[in-house]
Amino acid sequence: MNRKNKILAKFGFLILTALLGFFSNAQKDSINSLPTQLKPWTEGYLDIHHINTGRGDATFMLLPDGTTMMFDVGALEGGWAEECRPANRMQVTPVYPNNSKRPGQWIANYIKQVVPADFSNEIDYAVISHFHGDHYGMIHDKSVWSATEAYRLSGITDLYDEIPIVQIIDRGYPNYDFPKDLRSHNNKELNFVNYLRFLEYHVENNNLKVDSLNVGDSRQISLLSNPDEYDFMVMPIKSNGTIKDSLTNKPYQYMSKEDIVNEEGKFGENPMSIALKISYGDFDYYTGGDNTGVNTKQTTNGMDWWFDVETPMANAVGQVEVAVMDHHGVRDAMNQYFVDTLAPQVFVQQSITSDHPGQETFFRMYGLEPTPDFFATNIHNATMATYGGAFRRGYKIRQGHILIRVLPGGMEYYVLELDHLNPKLEVKNIFGPYKTF
């Protein structure tokens, strides 16, 4: 819905405003004493934690009734940073807060600090956007084996061994046949083979539930305790070549297997990514893994028209308050139509290298009116020096954990910067309140 046409006034507005005002004053008081301990989540709030390990995307969510959800558990390991720098002449972030744990272990450590003490030691949903190491884990010949000896530990497998997961949702289970047979196509891809072994073991031995995303089905990921008490929804927008139609709300096939696989039998994994829209009252949030969005009239780096999945996704997503940049904000994502249609107040960037974001990509987003605020898990000094003053003005957070905290009812939210160098979480800055529209 367009920002100008959204109606803020609702039944019970005065009572809710008083409650939100109490919270706002408490937040403002805490600003005077920063850094400070993170105020715990309580029922009715929506917390979205973008966790900075320096090795990939990882987002943990506490939904209004206490249902928990992960979106990606990235972990680039095994000398990846050392190989990446000379090959691409880019700077790479170190492991945060330090290298005493693997990224998946640090993610588990983070989650254990932000869930209430009376929560069960499990995560209700984990969504894997696509099969790249910075989104679900990377193993190598020295990766540690799990206690089961069935698979190695990295990313999602590391997290599961510390905090069990009830249901995993990805883009292909159980057939993994889009755009071709992934089991045979990826039979030399250690990360994918390890992931399959992990799923097979826990499905058989620990009743792990696994499913592929059902585009357009808002019931697949739902509140588990009080689903009727909150105006809340997780809408699957896209998976593989299937996108939700903005008019019928039904999925349609945007691109076929034949479109995607080239003459050599290869295809791009990024445009296969899952995308979700999360809504709480008037608050809307978009996240979409490494979905891509070059102009459909052009061919870029050998990619054809179907490489642009952002344009057909845009209308299904609509305007949002907060948008996570697709593909870390690099040059093949966040196209003009997508940026203009989503038109968020806040952009979140999960980034690990000095080419995140692309310069022209940033200026497409920065050119929105009103100008959005930018929050990044990592912006390198080299990037800041190259791109100049607009970056310094635009980015409110250049390095840290980023928490979106939505107040009960979804009419107001804050952005909190948490210290990524301290294993014990502390709030460094608070931005807001932002009003939803």
C-alpha positions, 0 to 999 in steps of 0.5 A: 500500500502506498505510504500516503494512502496508509491510515495510521488511526485505528481503534484503540489508537490513544491507548496504544499511543500511551503505551508506546510513549512509555516505551519511547521514553524508556528508550530515550532515557537509555540513550543517555547511558550508552553503552547499555545492556539490551532490554529483553524482548517481551511478548507483543514485540517483533525483534529482527536481529541481523547478526554480524559474524563477518562471514555471511548472512544470519538473521534471527527473529523473535516474533510477537508471540515468541515463535522463533525463526532464522533466515540464513546461517552463513559461515564462510570458512576454510581459508576463504578470506585468504583466497578471496583477497588476492583473487579479487583485490578486495578487503574481507572482514575478519571473524567477529567477535573473534576466531575462538568460535566458528561463525555458527557457534557465535550465532548460537551464542548470540541467540542464547543471549536474546531469548527469554530464560524460560524459552525452550532450547529450540528454534521453530523455523529456519529458512535457507534462502539458497545454497551458497556458503555465506547463507548456509555454511561452508565446509572443508577437509579440516571441518569438525565432524558432528558428534553423530559423525554423519556430517561436518559442522558449519553454519546451519549444522553448527547452529543445530548442534547447539540449538535444535531446529524444529523445521527447516524450509529451503528452496528444493526439498525433497526433490531438489530438481530445480532447475536441474537435479541438484543432487547430481549437479552438486555431487562434488559440492561439499557444502550441499552434500554435507547439508543433505547428510545433515537433513537425512540424519535428523529427519530419521533420528530426531523428527526434524521437519523439512519442507520447500517454501510454498510461494503465496502461502501465508500459513506455512510460517505462522505464529505458534502460540497465539496466531489470532491475537496479532495482526502478523503474517509471513508471506512467501514472495519467491522461491526458484523461478516461482513468484507470487502474483500481486493481484491474485496472490497465487504463485506463477512460473516466471522462468522455466528450467529450460530458461535457466540452464545454459548449454554447458549445463550451468546456472546461477544459484543467486536468482533462485533465492527465497524472498519473504515479506514480514508484516506486523500491523502497518510495519512491513519488512523484506528480505530476499537472500541473493536475488538479482535485478539487472535491467531486463533489456540488458545482458550482464556478465552472460546473464539473460533476461531471467536474471532479473527477478527483482522487477517481477517481485517488486509489485508482490512486495510493495512498499515496506518500512525496512528492506534488506539489500538483495545480494549484499547490495552488489552491482547486480541487485537493487535495480531502480524499479525494485528500489522505487517500489519498495521505497523503505525508510531503512535499508539493512545491508549484510556485507563482508567484502569491500565491494559491498555495496556497489557504488551505483547501487548505493546511489540508486537507493540514496536517491529516494525521497525522502532519503532512507537511512542505511545500516550495515553490518560491515562497511570497509574503510576502503569503501568509505574512502572511495565512495565519499561523503554520501556514504558518511551521511547515509550510513547510520551504522557502518559495523555491528549487529543490527536489531530492528525492534518493532513495538506492539501493534507495529505502529512504531519501531527502532533500530539498535546497534549492538557491539559486534566486538563484545561476546556479551551483547551491549547496545551502542546506539539507538535510532528512532522512533520510526513511524510506520505508514 
